[in-house]
Amino acid sequence: MRMIKAAALVGALALSGCIDVDMTATIDGADSATVSGNMTVQRQMLDMMGGGEAFCPADEGGTLTLTETEARCDVLSSGTFAEVFQGEPGEPTPTATDLGDGTVRVVFPLGDMTAQSAEMRADPQMSAMMRPMLEGHTFTIRIAGQEVVSSNGTISDDGTSAAFTFPLVEILNPDMVLPETFETIVRY
């Protein structure tokens, strides 16, 4: 699944609750990446979205597993940066730029998620209704490679990945401040 499509879907679903996301983009070379991870949504939400193909397209590397209560999309897709980070017109799109020294700068936009959540926080009834649906769910995006040179995320103990994670219920916190971007420079 293309990273941006997953991110756009995740942003929309995250704001409606009932989803967990853990996605990793591994930088394999100067213009290649592998996206892997999973998204889990309540089965009821999947049915409201129009079924599994909308949530987890097989032709984009998704494998859908259904239970009575949830749907899980496991993702594995490789390609050029343009293929992996492709987005829809007008949507914020992650970028990956080869810096020419064996490293790549990956920038993942987060500001749009903050703007959408502000509308929800402004309505106390909506906020109260959404809180139980968001509690216990998390959003994680990770950038990996041979070595993380720098990041505004949390760098793993082994230094090979950086992650941005937050509990989704935090989008209801009026004091929550997400960075505009999650940025990592990684050696491939």
Secondary structure, 3 states (H helix, E strand, C coil): CCHHHHHHHHHHHHHHCCEEEEEEEEEEECCEEEEEEEEEEEHHHHHHCCCHHHHCCHHHCEEEEECCCEEEEEEEEEECHHHHCCCCCCCCCCEEEECCCCEEEEEEECHHHHHHHHHHHHCHHHHHHHHHHHCCCEEEEEEECCEEEEECCEECCCCCEEEEEEEHHHHHCCCCCCCCEEEEEEEC
